[in-house]
Amino acid sequence: MTSIEHLTLEVADPATAEAFYTDVLGLGARVRVRASQAPTTGFRGFTLSLIAAQPANVDALIDAAVAAGATTLKPAEKSLFGYGGVVQAPDGTIVTVASSSKKDTAPAAPEFDDVVLQLGVADVAAAKRYYVANGFVVGRSFGSRYVEFTAPARTVKLSLLKRKALAKAAGVAVDGTGSHRVVIGGGGPGTDPDGFTREAASA
């Protein structure tokens, strides 16, 4: 089974981004950064999602991100599916922080349980076929609307949904051009139907 060992974000200021993802959000080896000046405008077609155990942890993570220079796109609030909010990191990456729980059961901590790379794609079925052909295993699938792949612990999960739906969930306009500014580390090399690139995971 193919899995995503890490993501590489291509950023203009690697030192600042490294501090944000490692020291502030605590993503460790799952998110790496490297310098890039590749042109990019608007929505980059993906979000990085942190799944926390409870609302208090969501708030703690979002507060820490904003204090470190992130911009709030959607304030944290309850929804039909739980509790969550959206911020944009200093390098432009959109980060969603959410919990399926609506109640706190422990003291607040800036901690998360899972990391999910959500890709906004033109054709969910076509993207699903691509990733299945490259060794990813479907965990949940809802027709042409949403696909979630299984992943071992301590790796990055992958999900697919329509680009328009992902932009709406993130609170941004759907339009965007240029580089995605993210490279998937695992099972590569390759490029999916929407231009997201993969490379072999490195130590």
N, C-alpha and C positions, 0 to 999 in steps of 0.2 A: 504494500500500500504506500502510495506517495503521500508525503506530508510536507508542510511548510515549516522548516526549521527556524527561519528568520525572515524578516523583511528588511530591505535596504531602502531607506528614504534618501532621495537625492535633493540636497539642500544647498542654499547659497552660503550659509554660515554653519559649517559642521560643528564647531566648538559649542555654539549656543544650542544647537539642536541636540547634540550629545548630552549636554547637561539637562535639557528639558526631558528627554525620553528616559534617561537613565536615573538621574538624581531626583527629578520631580515626580515622574509617573512610575518609576521603578520597573521599567520594562526589561532591563538587563540585556541579555543576549538575543532576545526575540526581535528587537528593533535595532538596526544599525543605521549609520548615516555616512554619506560620502558627498563630496563637493560636486555641484553641478550648476551650470548656468543655462541649462536647456530651457528654451522659451516655453512658458505655460501661462494660460490665462483662464480665469473662471473655475468652474467645477472640474476637478481632475478625475472624476469617475470612480472614486473609491472613498471609503471611510475606514478608519481604524477604530474598532469598538472594544471597550473594556467592560467586561461583565462582572459586576460586584455582587456580594452576598446580600446587601441590604441598602436602603436609601441613605443612611448616614455615611456609608462608605462612598457612595456616589457623590454626595456633597463634599466630602473630604477631598476626593480626587479632583473634582471640578474646581474647588476653592484653591487647591495647590496649583493647578494649571493656570488659572487666571492670575494668581499672584506672581507667577513666573512669566507672564506676558501673553498668555492665550486670550483670545477674544470670545465672548459668549455669543453663540449663534441661536441657541434655544436654552432658556433657563430650565433648570431641573424641575420637574413636576410629575405628579401622578398621571398615569394613563391607563387605558384598558389593559395593557400588558405589564404594568409594573410602575417603575419610577426611573426617570432618566433625563439627561440633558446633553447638549452638544456644544463643543468649543472648537475654535480653530487655533492650532498651534502657531507659534511665531514663524515657522517655516511655511505655513499655509496648509498643512495637513489637517483634515477635519477629523476630530476625535469625538466619538460618542461614548458616553459613560452611562450604563444602565444596570438595573436590577429587576428581576422578575418579582421580587418581594416588594410589598408596599408598607411593611412594618419593620422596625428595628428590633433586633434581639440581642444586641451586644454593643459595647462602646464603639463609637465611630473610629475608623482607621482608614488611611488612604491606601486601601488594598483592593485587588481584583482577583477573580478566580480564573477567568479565561480572556484570551485575546482573539479577536475575530477580524479578519480582513474581509470587508464587504465590497464586492465589485458591482458597480452599476453597468449593466451590459445592454446591448441593443436587442439581443435575442437570447433569452435565458436557455431555451432548449439547445441552441447551437453551442453556447458556451459550456453547458453541461456535458454535451457529447465530447467536446474537446478535453475537458478535465478528466472525464471518465476514461477516455482513450489514453490519457497520460498517467493512469494509475491511481487517481483519486476515487474514493469510495463514497457513494451517496449515503447520507444518514437520513435526511428528510427531504422530500420534494413535493411541491405543490404546483404541479403542472408547469405552465409557462411563466409563473409568477415568482417562484422562490425555490432555491436549492441550497441545502446545507450539507457539507461533506464531513465525514468523521475525521477525527484527528487524535493522535496520542496525547497524553498529558504533557504539559510544558512545551507544546508547539503552538503554532498559530492556526486557528480554524479558518476555513474558507466558506463564504456564502455568496450566492449570486442572486441578484434581483434586477428588475428593470432600472435603467439609468434614471429615468424620470422619477420613479418611486423612491430611489435612494436619495436623490437631490431634495425631494420634498421632505423626507424624513430628517435630512440634515439641516433643513432650513435655508437652502441656497437655491439660486437659479440653476437650471439644468445645463445651460450653455457653458462650453469650455473648449479650449483648443490647446494644441501643443503636447508636451510631455506629460505623462501621468505622474512622473517623479517618484515612482515606486517600482522596485524589482523584487519578485518573489523568489526566495531562496529555498529551493527544494525540487528535485525531480527534473531540473532543467538540462540543457537550455531549450528555449522555445518561446513562441509568442502566440498568445491566444487570439481569437477572432476580434477582440476589441483593442488589441495593441498592447495589452499588459504582458510584460516579459518575465521569463523565468530563467534562473541560472542555478547551477549546482550549488547546494548548500556548502558553505566553507566553515572550517573550525573557527 
